[in-house]
Amino acid sequence: MGDQAQSGWDRRLTKQRLELVATVILAVAALATTFSGYQASLWDGIQSTDYSKASALRTEAAQKHTEANQLRLADLSVFESYLEAQAIGADELARFYRVRFREEFEIAFNAWESLQPRTNPDAPPSPLAMPDYQLAVEQQARDLTARAESTFAAGQDANSYSDAFTLATLFFAAVLFFAAVSERFSHRPYRAVLLGIAALGLIGGAIITASQPLTTG
């Protein structure tokens, strides 16, 4: 009788321990599921914001590129008119076009003239081919494009973080399932196996969560 009583006590104690383990795992998994889901949601929002910003920056960069091309065509048109006026000896008309050179073109034109292009075959065909010909709006377009690429890359990083936290959430959901199902079994080995699987899932989800950066949005 004493051995039977001791055996019954051991079974009850083991059952209580398994129930305690299951309760702890369920509690931790529930909190971890909420936390990882929250982080996934925040990173998803950051991703959407970054993609929207990158799109807006690309649009602005395209507008700047268009503006730069328009300025380049305008400079070329005025320059060609200037040369034509010079060619026919219309000095007054040539001066008319000359004073209408834009500042950015004026710098390149002076540098081009210093090369004596009329007699120097090595001179560029026009001031637009000179390295001195720099359009501020074109540099702005390049800067905007670089910012767009950087912002898009940040959005991709945010997307990967969101995916990782979502994966962790799935791990924790599986933990909740196995820990809850273990309560349905009275056979201790079955319960122990299910709780072991749940514990492994909890560790796996925790490792994934710990390896990702956290955000407050």
Helices and strands as residue ranges (DSSP letters): H 2-87, H 91-98, H 103-113, G 127-129, H 136-182, H 188-210
